Amino acid sequence: MTIEIMNMRPEDCAPLARLWHQGWIDGHVAVVPAELSALRTLTSFQQRASDNRTITRVAKDSGALLGFRMVKDDEIYQMYVGSAARGQGVAQLLMQDGEATIKAAGHSTAWLSCAIGN
């Protein structure tokens, strides 16, 4: 496996939205109110992926999307690795890439928040 971390491109929006939507279901549906789950549709993730393209970097292997991270200011705002790529160092590479982005922006501390149970 040769993992590359790169800026998200417009053609990555649809596969990223599918990966993110499935990840959100896997990680959140059991711990958030049903009303919130009802709002987290594939369409909502497609819009969020498009809206956040400039702050998103993706991990790929031979063009296949493995995961992604988004950085807002000093926070790793969103991060997810698909189930097929877990245990292969993808999360570590995305985290390091996010930390480097935060440091390059002049921040001395990086933040990452998670929901309890996620």
C-alpha positions in Angstrom: 0.0 0.0 0.0 1.3 3.4 -1.0 -0.7 6.1 0.9 -0.7 9.6 -0.5 -2.1 12.6 1.4 -3.3 15.4 -0.9 -5.7 18.3 -1.2 -9.3 17.3 -1.9 -10.3 17.8 -5.5 -13.9 18.4 -6.8 -14.1 14.8 -8.1 -13.5 13.6 -4.5 -16.7 15.1 -3.2 -19.0 12.2 -4.0 -16.8 9.4 -2.7 -15.8 11.4 0.4 -19.5 12.0 1.1 -20.3 8.3 0.9 -17.3 7.4 3.1 -18.1 10.2 5.7 -21.8 9.3 5.8 -21.1 5.6 6.5 -18.5 6.6 9.1 -21.0 9.0 10.7 -23.6 6.2 11.0 -21.0 3.8 12.4 -19.7 6.2 14.9 -22.7 8.3 16.0 -26.1 6.8 15.3 -26.0 4.9 18.7 -25.0 7.9 20.7 -26.9 10.9 19.3 -30.6 11.8 19.3 -32.7 10.4 16.5 -33.6 13.9 15.3 -29.9 14.6 14.5 -29.5 11.2 12.8 -32.5 12.1 10.6 -30.6 15.2 9.4 -27.4 13.4 8.5 -28.4 12.1 5.1 -26.0 11.3 2.2 -27.2 14.5 0.6 -26.2 16.5 3.6 -22.8 15.0 3.6 -22.4 15.7 -0.1 -23.1 19.4 0.6 -20.8 19.4 3.6 -18.0 17.8 1.6 -18.4 20.4 -1.2 -18.6 23.3 1.3 -15.4 22.2 3.1 -13.3 21.2 0.1 -10.7 23.9 0.7 -9.9 22.7 4.2 -9.9 19.0 3.4 -7.1 16.7 2.7 -7.6 13.1 1.6 -5.7 9.9 1.9 -5.6 7.7 -1.2 -4.0 4.5 -2.4 -3.8 4.1 -6.2 -6.6 6.7 -6.5 -8.9 4.9 -4.0 -10.1 7.2 -1.1 -9.1 5.7 2.2 -10.0 8.6 4.6 -9.9 12.4 5.1 -9.3 15.2 7.6 -10.5 18.7 7.8 -8.7 21.5 9.6 -10.4 24.7 10.9 -8.0 27.1 12.5 -6.3 25.1 15.3 -8.7 22.2 15.3 -8.7 18.9 13.4 -12.4 19.5 12.8 -13.3 16.2 11.0 -11.4 13.0 10.5 -12.4 9.6 9.3 -10.7 6.5 7.9 -12.8 3.9 6.1 -13.2 0.5 7.6 -11.2 -1.2 4.8 -8.1 1.0 5.5 -8.0 0.8 9.3 -4.9 -0.5 11.0 -2.7 0.5 8.1 -1.4 3.8 9.4 -3.8 6.1 7.5 -5.1 7.8 10.6 -1.6 8.5 11.8 -0.7 10.1 8.5 -3.8 12.2 8.4 -3.3 13.3 12.0 0.3 14.3 11.3 -0.7 16.2 8.1 -3.4 18.0 10.1 -0.9 18.9 12.9 1.5 20.2 10.3 -1.2 22.4 8.7 -2.1 23.8 12.2 1.5 24.5 13.0 2.2 26.1 9.6 -0.7 28.5 10.4 1.1 29.6 13.5 -0.8 27.7 16.2 1.1 26.1 19.0 -1.6 23.7 20.1 -3.9 21.5 18.0 -7.3 20.3 19.1 -9.4 17.3 18.3 -12.9 16.7 19.9 -14.8 13.4 19.9 -18.3 12.5 21.0 -18.5 10.1 24.0 -18.9 6.6 22.6 -17.4 7.5 19.2 
